[in-house]
Structure formats: structure tokens, C-alpha cells
Amino acid sequence: MPKKSSKAGHVPERTCVICKKKKEQYKLIRFAILDSEIVFDLKRKITARGYYVCDDNDCMEKLDKWLQKHIKKNG
């Protein structure tokens, strides 16, 4: 049995920016915003603020609207 402080068996969770559901990180698609455009980070290597979205049609369809709202709020 691993020690309590051990990270063995730990699966990171992230939250979808659209539906706000928490899921295991590998089940979500990571993206970053560069020059007001969404860039999908399939290899998870871009060194920019990353966001996560579910890999289903409902959340993906709402992503453009989320981007417009996010740019107005932060830009």
C-alpha cells in the first residue's frame, strides 16, 4: 500500500470551461489563447495559460462564444 503522501494512483482532474464538469485530465482537450485565437494543445506543451474543454459536440460548439466573452473580459 502506498504511503499517504505518495502520488501513486493519482489521476489529475481538470474542469471544462463550458459545462464546468470535473473530469480526468486525459478525457479533456487542452487549448490556449494566442493572439485572440484558440490553439489546441494536443501534446500539452504550449507554455501559455491552458484551458480545458470536453471532447463532445455540445461543449465544442459553445467554445467560440466562450472565447468572445473571455476576450472582452480580459482584453
C-alpha atoms as an extended CHARMM CRD file, in Angstrom:
* protein
*
        75  EXT
         1         1  MET       CA              0.0000000000        0.0000000000        0.0000000000  PROA      1               0.0000000000
         2         2  PRO       CA              1.4690000000        3.3890000000       -0.9860000000  PROA      2               0.0000000000
         3         3  LYS       CA              2.2100000000        5.9690000000        1.6590000000  PROA      3               0.0000000000
         4         4  LYS       CA             -0.3860000000        8.6690000000        2.1900000000  PROA      4               0.0000000000
         5         5  SER       CA              1.9580000000       11.3080000000        0.7420000000  PROA      5               0.0000000000
         6         6  SER       CA              2.6760000000        9.1750000000       -2.3280000000  PROA      6               0.0000000000
         7         7  LYS       CA              1.1650000000       10.2280000000       -5.6430000000  PROA      7               0.0000000000
         8         8  ALA       CA              0.8930000000        6.6670000000       -6.9040000000  PROA      8               0.0000000000
         9         9  GLY       CA             -2.5050000000        6.1320000000       -8.4460000000  PROA      9               0.0000000000
        10        10  HSD       CA             -3.2500000000        9.8720000000       -8.5840000000  PROA      10              0.0000000000
        11        11  VAL       CA             -5.1240000000       10.9990000000      -11.7060000000  PROA      11              0.0000000000
        12        12  PRO       CA             -5.2300000000       14.7960000000      -12.2130000000  PROA      12              0.0000000000
        13        13  GLU       CA             -8.6560000000       16.3590000000      -12.7340000000  PROA      13              0.0000000000
        14        14  ARG       CA             -9.4960000000       19.4890000000      -14.6750000000  PROA      14              0.0000000000
        15        15  THR       CA            -12.7210000000       21.4510000000      -15.2190000000  PROA      15              0.0000000000
        16        16  CYS       CA            -14.3120000000       22.1080000000      -18.5990000000  PROA      16              0.0000000000
        17        17  VAL       CA            -14.6370000000       25.8760000000      -19.1780000000  PROA      17              0.0000000000
        18        18  ILE       CA            -18.0170000000       25.3820000000      -20.8540000000  PROA      18              0.0000000000
        19        19  CYS       CA            -20.0460000000       22.9150000000      -18.7790000000  PROA      19              0.0000000000
        20        20  LYS       CA            -17.9510000000       23.2530000000      -15.5670000000  PROA      20              0.0000000000
        21        21  LYS       CA            -17.8530000000       19.4680000000      -15.0740000000  PROA      21              0.0000000000
        22        22  LYS       CA            -14.7330000000       17.9940000000      -13.4850000000  PROA      22              0.0000000000
        23        23  LYS       CA            -13.1990000000       15.1300000000      -15.4170000000  PROA      23              0.0000000000
        24        24  GLU       CA             -9.9220000000       13.2990000000      -15.5570000000  PROA      24              0.0000000000
        25        25  GLN       CA             -7.3750000000       15.4200000000      -17.3850000000  PROA      25              0.0000000000
        26        26  TYR       CA             -6.7730000000       12.9320000000      -20.1860000000  PROA      26              0.0000000000
        27        27  LYS       CA            -10.5060000000       12.9910000000      -21.0970000000  PROA      27              0.0000000000
        28        28  LEU       CA            -10.4270000000       16.7360000000      -21.8500000000  PROA      28              0.0000000000
        29        29  ILE       CA             -8.8350000000       18.7140000000      -24.6730000000  PROA      29              0.0000000000
        30        30  ARG       CA             -6.3580000000       21.4080000000      -23.6440000000  PROA      30              0.0000000000
        31        31  PHE       CA             -6.1830000000       24.6960000000      -25.5010000000  PROA      31              0.0000000000
        32        32  ALA       CA             -4.5270000000       28.0650000000      -25.1140000000  PROA      32              0.0000000000
        33        33  ILE       CA             -5.4070000000       31.5160000000      -26.3870000000  PROA      33              0.0000000000
        34        34  LEU       CA             -2.6850000000       33.0730000000      -28.5370000000  PROA      34              0.0000000000
        35        35  ASP       CA             -3.3280000000       36.3460000000      -30.3950000000  PROA      35              0.0000000000
        36        36  SER       CA             -7.0840000000       36.0900000000      -29.6860000000  PROA      36              0.0000000000
        37        37  GLU       CA             -7.2640000000       32.6640000000      -31.3390000000  PROA      37              0.0000000000
        38        38  ILE       CA             -7.8070000000       29.2180000000      -29.8620000000  PROA      38              0.0000000000
        39        39  VAL       CA             -4.8300000000       26.9130000000      -30.3290000000  PROA      39              0.0000000000
        40        40  PHE       CA             -5.4560000000       23.2840000000      -29.3970000000  PROA      40              0.0000000000
        41        41  ASP       CA             -2.5360000000       21.8600000000      -27.4550000000  PROA      41              0.0000000000
        42        42  LEU       CA             -2.7540000000       18.1510000000      -28.2070000000  PROA      42              0.0000000000
        43        43  LYS       CA              0.7360000000       17.4470000000      -26.8540000000  PROA      43              0.0000000000
        44        44  ARG       CA              0.1620000000       19.6780000000      -23.7970000000  PROA      44              0.0000000000
        45        45  LYS       CA              3.4420000000       21.5300000000      -24.3130000000  PROA      45              0.0000000000
        46        46  ILE       CA              2.4200000000       25.1430000000      -25.0470000000  PROA      46              0.0000000000
        47        47  THR       CA              3.7390000000       27.4000000000      -22.3060000000  PROA      47              0.0000000000
        48        48  ALA       CA              0.6900000000       29.6300000000      -22.1540000000  PROA      48              0.0000000000
        49        49  ARG       CA             -2.2880000000       29.6430000000      -19.8200000000  PROA      49              0.0000000000
        50        50  GLY       CA             -4.1280000000       26.4260000000      -20.6070000000  PROA      50              0.0000000000
        51        51  TYR       CA             -7.8570000000       25.7970000000      -20.5590000000  PROA      51              0.0000000000
        52        52  TYR       CA             -9.7670000000       22.5580000000      -20.9110000000  PROA      52              0.0000000000
        53        53  VAL       CA            -12.9230000000       21.6180000000      -22.8000000000  PROA      53              0.0000000000
        54        54  CYS       CA            -14.8910000000       18.3750000000      -23.0560000000  PROA      54              0.0000000000
        55        55  ASP       CA            -14.4780000000       16.3630000000      -26.2120000000  PROA      55              0.0000000000
        56        56  ASP       CA            -18.1650000000       16.4250000000      -27.1280000000  PROA      56              0.0000000000
        57        57  ASN       CA            -20.1770000000       18.4130000000      -29.6510000000  PROA      57              0.0000000000
        58        58  ASP       CA            -22.1750000000       20.4610000000      -27.1220000000  PROA      58              0.0000000000
        59        59  CYS       CA            -19.1270000000       21.9670000000      -25.4350000000  PROA      59              0.0000000000
        60        60  MET       CA            -17.1240000000       22.3690000000      -28.6610000000  PROA      60              0.0000000000
        61        61  GLU       CA            -19.9870000000       24.2830000000      -30.3200000000  PROA      61              0.0000000000
        62        62  LYS       CA            -20.1070000000       26.7570000000      -27.4200000000  PROA      62              0.0000000000
        63        63  LEU       CA            -16.3440000000       27.3140000000      -27.3730000000  PROA      63              0.0000000000
        64        64  ASP       CA            -16.3630000000       30.1860000000      -29.8960000000  PROA      64              0.0000000000
        65        65  LYS       CA            -18.9560000000       32.0970000000      -27.8520000000  PROA      65              0.0000000000
        66        66  TRP       CA            -16.8890000000       31.4970000000      -24.6990000000  PROA      66              0.0000000000
        67        67  LEU       CA            -13.8180000000       32.8660000000      -26.4690000000  PROA      67              0.0000000000
        68        68  GLN       CA            -15.6110000000       36.0760000000      -27.4820000000  PROA      68              0.0000000000
        69        69  LYS       CA            -16.7960000000       36.6300000000      -23.9150000000  PROA      69              0.0000000000
        70        70  HSD       CA            -13.3730000000       35.8180000000      -22.4770000000  PROA      70              0.0000000000
        71        71  ILE       CA            -11.5470000000       38.2380000000      -24.8130000000  PROA      71              0.0000000000
        72        72  LYS       CA            -13.9230000000       41.1020000000      -23.9350000000  PROA      72              0.0000000000
        73        73  LYS       CA            -13.4980000000       40.4640000000      -20.2050000000  PROA      73              0.0000000000
        74        74  ASN       CA             -9.6950000000       40.1540000000      -20.2700000000  PROA      74              0.0000000000
        75        75  GLY       CA             -8.7560000000       42.2880000000      -23.2460000000  PROA      75              0.0000000000
